[in-house]
Amino acid sequence: MTDVLRWMLQFAAYAGFAAAIGYLSILPRYEYAAADMTEVKVSLSHAADRVEPCVKLSPQEIAALPPNMRRTEQCERQRLPLTVELDVDGETVLHVDAPPSGLWSDGPASVYERFSVTPGTYRITARLRDSARPEGWDHMHTEQVVLEAGRYFTVTFKEEAGGFHFR
């Protein structure tokens, strides 16, 4: 008798657990974005210039290095912060100064920002500074875009693929 009761209680517990998971997989309903708005995402990871420029080694300096460590340039590790701006119809809606990643600040800086915009036609300008220049921009892209309700619009940057891309 106790074995039957134990099996029935175990079945009831499993059934209750399955019902709870089933309920939570459907409700409460999660919305990724408002249906009447456009979500703009800026997502990029880029390594800025180094704080100190690389120094070209002479043939004598290269020969003095151990064979497994020979290289033509010596570079400091630390990189500059990355500055990113996004304008929508001439108004700056995003300004980010992203520090480099890594233990020695020698990795790429990453930017991920997301915000909502009412649907419509906009002139979007993306700018990026990855050098030590105090003013101006190293990369810039402007495009007239149509933003649709309930859709995502992404701004990405890959220097080797030509810079900024709007999708």
DSSP file with accessible surface (Angstrom, degrees, kcal/mol):
  #  RESIDUE AA STRUCTURE BP1 BP2  ACC     N-H-->O    O-->H-N    N-H-->O    O-->H-N    TCO  KAPPA ALPHA  PHI   PSI    X-CA   Y-CA   Z-CA
    1    1 A M     >        0   0  189      0, 0.0     4,-2.1     0, 0.0     5,-0.2   0.000 360.0 360.0 360.0 -39.6    0.0    0.0    0.0
    2    2 A T  H  >  +     0   0  111      1,-0.2     4,-2.5     2,-0.2     5,-0.2   0.839 360.0  55.5 -68.2 -32.1    2.8    2.4    0.8
    3    3 A D  H  > S+     0   0   91      2,-0.2     4,-2.4     1,-0.2    -1,-0.2   0.916 108.8  47.3 -65.4 -41.3    4.4    1.9   -2.6
    4    4 A V  H  > S+     0   0   88      2,-0.2     4,-2.4     1,-0.2    -2,-0.2   0.930 113.6  47.8 -65.1 -44.3    1.2    2.8   -4.4
    5    5 A L  H  X S+     0   0   96     -4,-2.1     4,-2.5     2,-0.2     5,-0.2   0.919 111.2  50.8 -63.1 -42.4    0.7    5.9   -2.3
    6    6 A R  H  X S+     0   0  140     -4,-2.5     4,-2.3     1,-0.2    -2,-0.2   0.925 111.5  47.9 -61.5 -43.9    4.4    6.9   -2.8
    7    7 A W  H  X S+     0   0  157     -4,-2.4     4,-2.6     2,-0.2    -2,-0.2   0.901 111.8  49.9 -64.8 -39.8    4.0    6.5   -6.6
    8    8 A M  H  X S+     0   0  118     -4,-2.4     4,-2.4     2,-0.2    -2,-0.2   0.918 112.2  47.0 -66.9 -42.1    0.7    8.5   -6.7
    9    9 A L  H  X S+     0   0  112     -4,-2.5     4,-2.4     2,-0.2    -2,-0.2   0.901 112.7  49.9 -65.6 -39.6    2.3   11.3   -4.7
   10   10 A Q  H  X S+     0   0   73     -4,-2.3     4,-2.5    -5,-0.2     5,-0.2   0.930 111.2  48.8 -64.6 -43.7    5.4   11.3   -6.9
   11   11 A F  H  X S+     0   0  152     -4,-2.6     4,-2.7     1,-0.2     5,-0.2   0.918 111.3  50.2 -61.8 -42.7    3.1   11.4  -10.0
   12   12 A A  H  X S+     0   0   57     -4,-2.4     4,-2.5     2,-0.2    -1,-0.2   0.908 110.7  49.5 -63.2 -40.0    1.1   14.3   -8.5
   13   13 A A  H  X S+     0   0   63     -4,-2.4     4,-2.4     2,-0.2    -2,-0.2   0.935 113.2  46.0 -65.7 -44.4    4.3   16.3   -7.7
   14   14 A Y  H  X S+     0   0  147     -4,-2.5     4,-2.7     2,-0.2    -2,-0.2   0.907 112.9  50.1 -64.2 -41.7    5.7   15.8  -11.3
   15   15 A A  H  X S+     0   0   45     -4,-2.7     4,-2.5    -5,-0.2    -1,-0.2   0.919 111.6  48.5 -63.5 -42.4    2.3   16.7  -12.8
   16   16 A G  H  X S+     0   0   42     -4,-2.5     4,-2.3    -5,-0.2    -2,-0.2   0.914 112.0  49.0 -63.7 -42.0    2.1   19.9  -10.7
   17   17 A F  H  X S+     0   0  137     -4,-2.4     4,-2.3     2,-0.2    -2,-0.2   0.927 112.0  48.4 -63.2 -44.5    5.7   20.8  -11.6
   18   18 A A  H  X S+     0   0   63     -4,-2.7     4,-2.5     1,-0.2    -2,-0.2   0.900 111.2  51.0 -63.1 -40.1    5.0   20.2  -15.4
   19   19 A A  H  X S+     0   0   66     -4,-2.5     4,-2.5    -5,-0.2    -1,-0.2   0.912 109.6  50.1 -64.8 -40.6    1.8   22.3  -15.1
   20   20 A A  H  X S+     0   0   49     -4,-2.3     4,-2.5     2,-0.2    -2,-0.2   0.925 112.1  46.9 -64.2 -43.1    3.7   25.2  -13.5
   21   21 A I  H  X S+     0   0   89     -4,-2.3     4,-1.6     2,-0.2    -2,-0.2   0.918 112.0  51.4 -64.5 -42.4    6.4   25.1  -16.2
   22   22 A G  H  X S+     0   0   31     -4,-2.5     4,-0.7    -5,-0.2    -2,-0.2   0.922 111.2  47.5 -59.6 -44.3    3.7   25.0  -18.9
   23   23 A Y  H >X S+     0   0  140     -4,-2.5     4,-3.1     1,-0.2     3,-1.1   0.943 112.4  48.3 -62.2 -47.7    1.9   28.0  -17.4
   24   24 A L  H 3< S+     0   0  117     -4,-2.5    -1,-0.2     1,-0.3    -2,-0.2   0.724 104.6  60.5 -69.9 -19.7    5.2   30.1  -17.0
   25   25 A S  H 3< S+     0   0   91     -4,-1.6    -1,-0.3    -5,-0.2    -2,-0.2   0.709 119.0  27.8 -78.0 -17.7    6.2   29.3  -20.6
   26   26 A I  H << S+     0   0  122     -3,-1.1    -2,-0.2    -4,-0.7    -3,-0.1   0.778 111.3  75.7-107.4 -43.7    3.0   31.0  -21.9
   27   27 A L  S  < S+     0   0   81     -4,-3.1    -1,-0.3    -5,-0.2     2,-0.1  -0.932  75.9  40.1-126.1 151.0    2.1   33.6  -19.2
   28   28 A P  S    S-     0   0  109      0, 0.0     2,-0.2     0, 0.0    -1,-0.1   0.580  91.2-130.9 -69.4 147.1    3.0   36.3  -18.3
   29   29 A R        -     0   0  207     -2,-0.1     2,-0.5     1,-0.0    -2,-0.1  -0.465  16.8-149.1 -72.6 132.9    3.5   37.3  -21.9
   30   30 A Y        -     0   0  157     -2,-0.2     2,-0.5    -4,-0.1    -1,-0.0  -0.899   5.8-159.4-106.5 129.1    6.9   39.0  -22.6
   31   31 A E        -     0   0  124     -2,-0.5     3,-0.1     1,-0.1    -2,-0.0  -0.938   8.8-158.7-108.6 127.1    7.1   41.7  -25.3
   32   32 A Y  S    S-     0   0  157     -2,-0.5     2,-0.3     1,-0.2    -1,-0.1   0.828  78.0  -3.5 -70.1 -35.4   10.6   42.4  -26.7
   33   33 A A  S    S-     0   0   27    117,-0.1    -1,-0.2     6,-0.0     2,-0.2  -0.985  87.2 -84.3-152.8 158.9    9.5   45.9  -27.9
   34   34 A A    >   -     0   0   39     -2,-0.3     3,-1.4     1,-0.1   116,-0.5  -0.455  35.1-134.6 -66.8 137.1    6.5   48.0  -28.1
   35   35 A A  T 3  S+     0   0   78      1,-0.3    -1,-0.1    -2,-0.2   116,-0.1   0.760 103.6  49.4 -67.8 -23.5    4.4   47.2  -31.2
   36   36 A D  T 3  S+     0   0  112    113,-0.2    -1,-0.3   114,-0.1     2,-0.3   0.348 107.3  64.4 -98.9   8.2    3.9   50.8  -32.1
   37   37 A M  S <  S-     0   0   43     -3,-1.4   113,-2.7    81,-0.2     2,-0.4  -0.798  75.4-123.5-124.4 166.6    7.6   51.8  -31.8
   38   38 A T  E     -A  117   0A   1     79,-3.0    79,-2.7    -2,-0.3     2,-0.6  -0.943  22.0-139.2-109.4 132.2   10.9   51.0  -33.5
   39   39 A E  E     -Ab 116 152A  12    112,-2.1   114,-2.9    -2,-0.4     2,-0.5  -0.827  14.1-158.8 -91.4 122.6   13.7   49.7  -31.4
   40   40 A V  E     -Ab 115 153A   1     75,-3.3    75,-2.2    -2,-0.6     2,-0.5  -0.903   9.4-169.4-101.8 126.3   17.1   51.2  -32.4
   41   41 A K  E     -Ab 114 154A  44    112,-3.0   114,-2.9    -2,-0.5     2,-0.6  -0.973  12.5-164.7-119.7 130.1   20.1   49.1  -31.3
   42   42 A V  E     +Ab 113 155A   2     71,-3.0    71,-2.4    -2,-0.5     2,-0.4  -0.967  21.6 167.9-110.0 115.9   23.7   50.3  -31.5
   43   43 A S  E     +A  112   0A  55    112,-2.5   114,-0.5    -2,-0.6     2,-0.3  -0.959   8.9 136.5-137.3 114.1   26.0   47.2  -31.1
   44   44 A L  E     -A  111   0A  10     67,-2.5    67,-3.1    -2,-0.4     2,-0.4  -0.995  31.9-161.7-155.6 155.2   29.7   47.3  -31.8
   45   45 A S  E     +A  110   0A  64    112,-0.5     2,-0.3    -2,-0.3    65,-0.2  -0.966  28.3 159.5-138.7 119.7   33.0   46.1  -30.5
   46   46 A H  E     -A  109   0A  17     63,-2.4    63,-2.5    -2,-0.4     2,-0.6  -0.999  37.1-128.6-147.9 139.6   36.1   47.8  -31.8
   47   47 A A        -     0   0   36     -2,-0.3     3,-0.1    61,-0.3    83,-0.1  -0.802  27.9-148.9 -91.4 120.9   39.8   48.3  -30.7
   48   48 A A        -     0   0    2     -2,-0.6    83,-0.2    32,-0.4    34,-0.1  -0.206  35.4 -72.0 -77.4 175.1   40.8   51.9  -30.6
   49   49 A D        -     0   0   80     81,-3.2    31,-2.8    32,-0.1    -1,-0.2  -0.187  58.2 -94.3 -62.6 162.5   44.4   53.0  -31.3
   50   50 A R  B     -D   79   0B  80     29,-0.2    29,-0.3     1,-0.1    -1,-0.1  -0.436  25.6-122.4 -76.8 153.4   47.1   52.4  -28.7
   51   51 A V  S    S+     0   0   61     27,-2.6    28,-0.1     1,-0.2    -1,-0.1   0.919 104.1  32.9 -62.3 -43.3   47.9   55.1  -26.2
   52   52 A E  S    S-     0   0  110     26,-0.4    24,-0.4    24,-0.1    -1,-0.2  -0.944  96.3-115.2-112.9 135.8   51.5   55.1  -27.4
   53   53 A P        -     0   0  103      0, 0.0    23,-0.1     0, 0.0     2,-0.1  -0.294  39.5 -94.8 -67.2 154.3   52.4   54.4  -31.0
   54   54 A a        -     0   0   43     21,-0.1     2,-0.5     1,-0.1    21,-0.2  -0.362  35.2-134.5 -67.1 147.4   54.4   51.3  -31.8
   55   55 A V  E     -E   74   0C  89     19,-2.8    19,-2.7    -3,-0.1     2,-0.4  -0.913  14.0-128.7-107.8 128.5   58.2   51.7  -32.1
   56   56 A K  E     -E   73   0C 152     -2,-0.5     2,-0.3    17,-0.2    17,-0.2  -0.610  25.6-134.6 -77.2 128.6   60.0   50.0  -35.1
   57   57 A L        -     0   0   17     15,-2.9    -1,-0.0    -2,-0.4     0, 0.0  -0.610  13.3-123.3 -86.2 145.1   62.9   47.9  -33.9
   58   58 A S     >  -     0   0   39     -2,-0.3     4,-2.4     1,-0.1     5,-0.2  -0.382  30.3-105.2 -77.7 162.1   66.3   48.1  -35.5
   59   59 A P  H  > S+     0   0   97      0, 0.0     4,-2.3     0, 0.0     5,-0.1   0.868 123.1  53.2 -57.1 -34.2   67.9   44.8  -36.9
   60   60 A Q  H  > S+     0   0  140      2,-0.2     4,-1.5     1,-0.2     5,-0.1   0.902 109.0  47.9 -67.8 -41.0   70.3   44.9  -33.9
   61   61 A E  H  > S+     0   0   99      2,-0.2     4,-0.6     1,-0.2    -1,-0.2   0.889 112.2  49.8 -66.8 -38.3   67.4   45.1  -31.4
   62   62 A I  H >< S+     0   0   40     -4,-2.4     3,-1.1     1,-0.2    -2,-0.2   0.929 109.9  50.4 -64.5 -44.3   65.6   42.3  -33.2
   63   63 A A  H 3< S+     0   0   64     -4,-2.3    -1,-0.2     1,-0.2    -2,-0.2   0.803 104.1  59.7 -65.0 -29.1   68.7   40.1  -33.2
   64   64 A A  H 3< S+     0   0   86     -4,-1.5    -1,-0.2    -5,-0.1    -2,-0.2   0.695  90.8  88.3 -73.9 -16.6   69.1   40.7  -29.4
   65   65 A L  S << S-     0   0   41     -3,-1.1     5,-0.1    -4,-0.6    -3,-0.0  -0.472  95.3 -94.3 -79.4 152.4   65.7   39.2  -28.7
   66   66 A P    >   -     0   0   64      0, 0.0     3,-2.3     0, 0.0     4,-0.3  -0.336  41.1-110.6 -60.3 147.9   65.3   35.5  -28.1
   67   67 A P  G >  S+     0   0  102      0, 0.0     3,-0.9     0, 0.0    -2,-0.1   0.834 116.7  52.7 -54.6 -35.1   64.4   33.7  -31.3
   68   68 A N  G 3  S+     0   0  141      1,-0.2    -3,-0.0     0, 0.0     0, 0.0   0.532 112.1  46.2 -80.2  -3.9   60.8   32.9  -30.2
   69   69 A M  G <  S+     0   0  102     -3,-2.3     2,-0.2    -7,-0.1    -1,-0.2   0.228  78.0 132.4-119.8  13.2   60.1   36.5  -29.3
   70   70 A R    <   +     0   0  126     -3,-0.9     2,-0.3    -4,-0.3    -8,-0.1  -0.495  23.6 154.5 -74.0 133.2   61.5   38.3  -32.4
   71   71 A R        -     0   0  100     -2,-0.2    -6,-0.1     1,-0.0    -2,-0.0  -0.954  47.7-126.7-150.2 162.7   59.2   40.9  -33.9
   72   72 A T  S    S+     0   0   85     -2,-0.3   -15,-2.9     1,-0.1     2,-0.3   0.689  91.0  40.7 -89.2 -19.7   59.7   44.1  -36.0
   73   73 A E  E     -E   56   0C  90    -17,-0.2     2,-0.5   -11,-0.0   -17,-0.2  -0.951  63.5-148.0-130.2 150.9   57.7   46.4  -33.7
   74   74 A Q  E     -E   55   0C  94    -19,-2.7   -19,-2.8    -2,-0.3     2,-0.4  -0.985  25.2-174.2-116.1 124.2   57.4   46.9  -30.0
   75   75 A a        -     0   0   46     -2,-0.5     2,-0.2   -21,-0.2   -21,-0.1  -0.949  24.6-127.4-124.2 138.7   54.0   48.1  -28.8
   76   76 A E        -     0   0  113    -24,-0.4   -24,-0.1    -2,-0.4   -25,-0.0  -0.494  23.9-134.8 -71.6 153.7   52.6   49.3  -25.5
   77   77 A R        +     0   0  123     -2,-0.2    -1,-0.1   -27,-0.1    27,-0.1   0.877  69.2  99.4 -82.3 -39.4   49.4   47.4  -24.6
   78   78 A Q        -     0   0  106    -28,-0.1   -27,-2.6     1,-0.1   -26,-0.4  -0.205  55.4-157.8 -62.8 139.1   47.0   50.1  -23.4
   79   79 A R  B     -D   50   0B  49     26,-2.9   -29,-0.2   -29,-0.3   -30,-0.1  -0.750  18.7-106.0-113.7 160.9   44.4   51.4  -25.8
   80   80 A L        -     0   0   31    -31,-2.8   -32,-0.4    -2,-0.3     2,-0.1  -0.393  42.1 -97.3 -77.0 158.2   42.4   54.6  -26.0
   81   81 A P        -     0   0   71      0, 0.0     2,-0.4     0, 0.0   -32,-0.1  -0.378  37.1-120.6 -71.4 159.7   38.7   54.8  -25.1
   82   82 A L  E     -F   98   0D   0     16,-2.9    16,-3.2   -34,-0.1     2,-0.5  -0.860  20.3-156.5-104.5 131.6   36.2   54.6  -28.0
   83   83 A T  E     +FG  97 129D  10     46,-2.1    46,-2.6    -2,-0.4     2,-0.4  -0.953  13.7 179.9-112.4 127.4   33.8   57.5  -28.5
   84   84 A V  E     -FG  96 128D   2     12,-2.7    12,-2.9    -2,-0.5     2,-0.3  -0.987   3.3-178.9-128.6 135.3   30.5   56.8  -30.3
   85   85 A E  E     -FG  95 127D  35     42,-2.3    42,-2.7    -2,-0.4     2,-0.4  -0.979   7.9-164.6-131.3 148.0   27.7   59.3  -31.1
   86   86 A L  E     -FG  94 126D   2      8,-2.1     7,-2.4    -2,-0.3     8,-1.4  -0.996   5.6-166.3-133.7 126.3   24.4   58.8  -32.9
   87   87 A D  E     -FG  92 125D  17     38,-3.0    38,-2.2    -2,-0.4     2,-0.5  -0.915   6.2-162.9-110.7 139.1   22.2   61.6  -34.2
   88   88 A V  E >  S-FG  91 124D  18      3,-2.6     3,-1.6    -2,-0.4    36,-0.2  -0.983  82.7 -19.8-120.1 114.7   18.6   61.3  -35.3
   89   89 A D  T 3  S-     0   0   91     34,-2.8    -1,-0.1    -2,-0.5    35,-0.1   0.889 129.7 -50.3  52.3  43.9   17.5   64.2  -37.5
   90   90 A G  T 3  S+     0   0   68     33,-0.5     2,-0.5     1,-0.2    -1,-0.3   0.386 115.1 113.3  83.4  -5.0   20.4   66.4  -36.2
   91   91 A E  E <   -F   88   0D 134     -3,-1.6    -3,-2.6     2,-0.0     2,-0.6  -0.881  69.4-126.0-104.1 126.5   19.7   65.7  -32.5
   92   92 A T  E     +F   87   0D  72     -2,-0.5    -5,-0.3    -5,-0.2     3,-0.1  -0.574  35.6 167.3 -72.5 116.4   22.3   63.7  -30.6
   93   93 A V  E     +     0   0D  59     -7,-2.4     2,-0.3    -2,-0.6    -6,-0.2   0.545  64.9  34.1-105.3 -11.7   20.4   60.8  -29.0
   94   94 A L  E     +F   86   0D  16     -8,-1.4    -8,-2.1     2,-0.0     2,-0.4  -0.978  52.4 168.8-148.7 130.0   23.5   58.8  -27.9
   95   95 A H  E     +F   85   0D  92     -2,-0.3     2,-0.4   -10,-0.2   -10,-0.2  -0.945  15.1 174.7-139.1 118.1   27.0   59.7  -26.7
   96   96 A V  E     -F   84   0D  25    -12,-2.9   -12,-2.7    -2,-0.4     2,-0.6  -0.990  22.8-165.8-130.1 131.5   29.1   56.9  -25.3
   97   97 A D  E     -F   83   0D  97     -2,-0.4   -14,-0.2   -14,-0.2    -2,-0.0  -0.940  23.5-166.9-109.6 102.2   32.8   56.9  -24.1
   98   98 A A  E     -F   82   0D   5    -16,-3.2   -16,-2.9    -2,-0.6    11,-0.1  -0.810  11.6-138.2 -98.3 124.6   33.6   53.2  -23.9
   99   99 A P        -     0   0   96      0, 0.0    11,-0.4     0, 0.0   -19,-0.1  -0.409  31.5 -97.5 -74.4 154.0   36.8   52.2  -22.1
  100  100 A P        -     0   0   21      0, 0.0     9,-0.2     0, 0.0     5,-0.1  -0.359  39.6-124.6 -67.8 152.2   38.9   49.4  -23.6
  101  101 A S        +     0   0   55      7,-0.8     6,-3.0     6,-0.2     5,-0.4  -0.346  60.3  70.3 -88.4 175.1   38.4   45.9  -22.1
  102  102 A G  S >  S-     0   0   48      3,-0.2     3,-1.4     4,-0.2     5,-0.0   0.007  88.1 -81.6 100.1 157.0   41.0   43.6  -20.7
  103  103 A L  T 3  S+     0   0  145      1,-0.3    -1,-0.1     2,-0.1    -2,-0.0   0.843 132.6  34.0 -62.2 -36.1   43.1   43.5  -17.6
  104  104 A W  T 3  S-     0   0  147     -3,-0.1    -1,-0.3   -27,-0.1   -25,-0.1   0.078 117.1-107.0-107.1  22.4   45.7   45.9  -19.1
  105  105 A S  S <  S+     0   0   41     -3,-1.4   -26,-2.9   -27,-0.2    -3,-0.2   0.898  86.2 124.3  52.9  45.0   43.1   48.0  -21.0
  106  106 A D        +     0   0   44     -5,-0.4    -4,-0.2   -28,-0.2    -1,-0.1   0.348  45.4  84.4-116.4   6.2   44.4   46.4  -24.2
  107  107 A G  S    S-     0   0   13     -6,-3.0   -59,-0.3     1,-0.2    -6,-0.2  -0.381  87.1 -73.1-103.0-179.5   41.2   44.9  -25.7
  108  108 A P        -     0   0   54      0, 0.0    -7,-0.8     0, 0.0     2,-0.3  -0.387  43.2-122.6 -71.6 150.9   38.4   46.2  -27.8
  109  109 A A  E     -A   46   0A   2    -63,-2.5   -63,-2.4    -9,-0.2     2,-0.4  -0.745  26.6-148.8 -89.7 142.3   35.8   48.5  -26.3
  110  110 A S  E     -A   45   0A  81    -11,-0.4     2,-0.4    -2,-0.3   -65,-0.2  -0.924  12.7-171.1-118.2 140.1   32.2   47.3  -26.6
  111  111 A V  E     +A   44   0A   6    -67,-3.1   -67,-2.5    -2,-0.4     2,-0.4  -0.998  10.9 166.6-129.1 127.3   29.0   49.4  -27.0
  112  112 A Y  E     +A   43   0A 119     -2,-0.4     2,-0.4   -69,-0.2   -69,-0.2  -0.892  13.0 157.6-139.8 109.6   25.5   48.1  -26.7
  113  113 A E  E     -A   42   0A  82    -71,-2.4   -71,-3.0    -2,-0.4     2,-0.4  -0.973  15.2-171.8-131.3 149.7   22.7   50.6  -26.4
  114  114 A R  E     +A   41   0A  92     -2,-0.4     2,-0.3   -73,-0.2   -73,-0.2  -1.000  11.7 157.9-145.0 136.5   19.0   50.3  -27.2
  115  115 A F  E     -A   40   0A  47    -75,-2.2   -75,-3.3    -2,-0.4     2,-0.3  -0.978  35.0-108.1-153.9 163.1   16.2   52.8  -27.3
  116  116 A S  E     -A   39   0A  56     -2,-0.3     2,-0.3   -77,-0.2   -77,-0.2  -0.725  27.5-176.3 -99.6 145.4   12.8   53.4  -28.9
  117  117 A V  E     -A   38   0A  19    -79,-2.7   -79,-3.0    -2,-0.3     3,-0.1  -0.989  33.1-107.7-135.9 143.6   11.9   55.8  -31.6
  118  118 A T        -     0   0   79     -2,-0.3   -81,-0.2   -81,-0.2    29,-0.1  -0.446  50.0 -97.4 -67.6 143.5    8.5   56.6  -33.2
  119  119 A P  S    S+     0   0   52      0, 0.0     2,-0.3     0, 0.0    29,-0.2  -0.229  74.7  90.4 -62.0 152.3    8.2   55.1  -36.7
  120  120 A G  E    S- H   0 147D  27     27,-1.9    27,-3.3    -3,-0.1     2,-0.5  -0.932  77.9 -49.9 153.0-171.9    8.9   57.4  -39.7
  121  121 A T  E     + H   0 146D  79     -2,-0.3     2,-0.3    25,-0.2    25,-0.2  -0.846  58.1 171.5 -99.2 129.0   11.6   58.6  -42.0
  122  122 A Y  E     - H   0 145D  32     23,-2.8    23,-3.1    -2,-0.5     2,-0.7  -0.939  36.7-128.8-135.4 156.6   14.8   59.9  -40.3
  123  123 A R  E     - H   0 144D 130     -2,-0.3   -34,-2.8    21,-0.2   -33,-0.5  -0.934  34.7-166.6-104.1 113.4   18.3   61.1  -41.2
  124  124 A I  E     -GH  88 143D   2     19,-2.8    19,-2.4    -2,-0.7     2,-0.4  -0.870   9.0-170.8-109.4 132.8   20.6   59.1  -39.0
  125  125 A T  E     -GH  87 142D  20    -38,-2.2   -38,-3.0    -2,-0.4     2,-0.4  -0.989   1.6-167.8-123.2 127.3   24.3   59.9  -38.5
  126  126 A A  E     -GH  86 141D   1     15,-2.8    15,-2.2    -2,-0.4     2,-0.3  -0.945   8.0-174.5-114.5 135.6   26.7   57.6  -36.7
  127  127 A R  E     -GH  85 140D  28    -42,-2.7   -42,-2.3    -2,-0.4     2,-0.4  -0.974   5.2-173.2-132.0 147.5   30.2   58.8  -35.6
  128  128 A L  E     -GH  84 139D   0     11,-2.6    11,-2.1    -2,-0.3    10,-1.5  -1.000   9.2-164.5-143.3 134.9   33.1   57.1  -34.1
  129  129 A R  E     +G   83   0D  44    -46,-2.6   -46,-2.1    -2,-0.4     8,-0.1  -0.987  19.5 159.1-119.3 120.3   36.5   58.3  -32.7
  130  130 A D        +     0   0    8     -2,-0.5   -81,-3.2   -48,-0.2     2,-0.2   0.117  55.8  71.0-125.1  19.7   39.2   55.6  -32.2
  131  131 A S  S    S-     0   0   24    -83,-0.2     7,-0.1     2,-0.1   -80,-0.0  -0.686  92.3 -98.3-125.9-177.8   42.3   57.8  -32.2
  132  132 A A  S    S+     0   0   81     -2,-0.2    -3,-0.0   -82,-0.1   -81,-0.0   0.399  73.9 130.0 -85.4   3.1   43.9   60.4  -29.9
  133  133 A R        -     0   0  105      1,-0.1    -2,-0.1     2,-0.0     5,-0.1  -0.320  54.3-145.1 -60.4 137.2   42.4   63.4  -31.8
  134  134 A P  S    S+     0   0  120      0, 0.0     2,-0.3     0, 0.0    -1,-0.1   0.802  78.5  18.5 -75.8 -28.1   40.7   65.8  -29.5
  135  135 A E  S    S+     0   0  163      2,-0.0     2,-0.1     0, 0.0    -2,-0.0  -0.930  99.4  38.4-137.4 164.8   38.0   66.8  -31.9
  136  136 A G  S    S-     0   0   32     -2,-0.3     2,-0.4    -3,-0.0    -3,-0.0  -0.230  76.8 -83.9  85.1 179.8   36.5   65.4  -35.1
  137  137 A W        -     0   0   59      1,-0.1    -8,-0.2    -8,-0.1     3,-0.1  -0.952  10.8-155.5-132.4 144.5   35.7   61.9  -36.1
  138  138 A D  S    S+     0   0   48    -10,-1.5     2,-0.4    -2,-0.4    -9,-0.2   0.774  90.2  23.9 -86.0 -29.3   37.6   59.0  -37.6
  139  139 A H  E     +H  128   0D  41    -11,-2.1   -11,-2.6     2,-0.0     2,-0.3  -1.000  68.7 167.3-139.3 136.6   34.6   57.3  -39.0
  140  140 A M  E     -H  127   0D 119     -2,-0.4     2,-0.3   -13,-0.2   -13,-0.2  -0.995   7.9-179.2-150.4 143.2   31.2   58.7  -39.9
  141  141 A H  E     -H  126   0D  59    -15,-2.2   -15,-2.8    -2,-0.3     2,-0.4  -0.979   3.6-171.5-145.9 132.3   28.1   57.6  -41.9
  142  142 A T  E     +H  125   0D  50     -2,-0.3     2,-0.3   -17,-0.2   -17,-0.2  -0.979  13.3 165.5-124.3 138.7   24.9   59.3  -42.6
  143  143 A E  E     -H  124   0D  76    -19,-2.4   -19,-2.8    -2,-0.4     2,-0.5  -0.994  36.8-125.1-152.8 144.6   21.8   57.7  -44.2
  144  144 A Q  E     +H  123   0D 109     -2,-0.3     2,-0.3   -21,-0.2   -21,-0.2  -0.812  42.8 179.6 -87.3 123.6   18.1   58.5  -44.7
  145  145 A V  E     -H  122   0D  12    -23,-3.1   -23,-2.8    -2,-0.5     2,-0.6  -0.913  30.2-136.0-130.1 154.7   16.2   55.5  -43.3
  146  146 A V  E     -H  121   0D  99     -2,-0.3     2,-0.5   -25,-0.2   -25,-0.2  -0.960  21.1-156.6-109.0 117.8   12.6   54.5  -42.9
  147  147 A L  E     -H  120   0D   7    -27,-3.3   -27,-1.9    -2,-0.6     2,-0.3  -0.853   9.3-153.5 -98.7 126.1   11.9   53.0  -39.4
  148  148 A E    >   -     0   0  111     -2,-0.5     3,-1.4   -29,-0.2  -111,-0.1  -0.751  23.8 -99.7-102.3 147.6    8.8   50.7  -39.2
  149  149 A A  T 3  S+     0   0   51     -2,-0.3  -111,-0.2     1,-0.2  -113,-0.2  -0.302 105.0  14.9 -63.8 140.7    6.7   50.0  -36.2
  150  150 A G  T 3  S+     0   0   42   -113,-2.7     2,-0.3  -116,-0.5    -1,-0.2   0.574 105.7 109.6  74.6  10.3    7.4   46.8  -34.3
  151  151 A R    <   -     0   0  149     -3,-1.4  -112,-2.1  -114,-0.3     2,-0.4  -0.736  65.0-121.4-115.7 164.8   10.8   46.3  -36.1
  152  152 A Y  E     -b   39   0A  92     -2,-0.3     2,-0.4  -114,-0.2  -112,-0.2  -0.830  16.3-163.5-102.7 144.3   14.4   46.6  -35.0
  153  153 A F  E     -b   40   0A  17   -114,-2.9  -112,-3.0    -2,-0.4     2,-0.4  -0.996  14.5-161.0-125.4 122.8   16.9   48.9  -36.6
  154  154 A T  E     -b   41   0A  40     13,-3.1    13,-2.4    -2,-0.4     2,-0.5  -0.861  14.5-161.3-112.8 143.9   20.6   48.1  -35.9
  155  155 A V  E     +bC  42 166A   1   -114,-2.9  -112,-2.5    -2,-0.4     2,-0.3  -0.987  23.8 170.3-117.7 117.6   23.7   50.2  -36.2
  156  156 A T  E     - C   0 165A  30      9,-2.4     9,-2.4    -2,-0.5     2,-0.4  -0.832  19.8-149.8-124.1 165.6   26.9   48.1  -36.3
  157  157 A F  E     + C   0 164A   3   -114,-0.5  -112,-0.5    -2,-0.3     2,-0.3  -0.986  20.6 162.4-141.6 126.1   30.5   48.9  -37.1
  158  158 A K  E > > - C   0 163A 117      5,-2.0     5,-2.5    -2,-0.4     3,-1.0  -0.901  20.7-160.4-140.4 111.3   33.2   46.8  -38.6
  159  159 A E  G > 5S+     0   0   96     -2,-0.3     3,-1.5     1,-0.3    -1,-0.1   0.892  93.0  53.7 -59.8 -41.5   36.3   48.7  -39.9
  160  160 A E  G 3 5S+     0   0  159      1,-0.3    -1,-0.3     2,-0.1     0, 0.0   0.687 108.0  52.0 -69.8 -16.5   37.4   45.8  -42.2
  161  161 A A  G < 5S-     0   0   57     -3,-1.0    -1,-0.3     2,-0.1    -2,-0.2   0.194 134.0 -82.1-102.8  13.9   33.9   45.7  -43.8
  162  162 A G  T < 5 -     0   0   71     -3,-1.5     2,-0.4    -4,-0.0    -3,-0.2   0.507  68.7 -87.5 103.4   4.0   33.8   49.4  -44.6
  163  163 A G  E   <S+C  158   0A   5     -5,-2.5    -5,-2.0   -24,-0.1    -2,-0.1  -0.813  91.2  25.1 106.3-134.1   32.7   51.0  -41.3
  164  164 A F  E     -C  157   0A  13     -2,-0.4     2,-0.4    -7,-0.2    -7,-0.2  -0.411  57.5-168.1 -75.8 146.1   29.2   51.6  -40.2
  165  165 A H  E     -C  156   0A  65     -9,-2.4    -9,-2.4    -2,-0.1     2,-0.5  -1.000   6.5-156.8-134.4 131.9   26.3   49.6  -41.4
  166  166 A F  E      C  155   0A  22     -2,-0.4   -11,-0.2   -11,-0.2   -13,-0.0  -0.923 360.0 360.0-107.5 129.0   22.6   50.4  -40.9
  167  167 A R              0   0  170    -13,-2.4   -13,-3.1    -2,-0.5    -2,-0.0  -0.992 360.0 360.0-136.9 360.0   20.0   47.5  -41.1
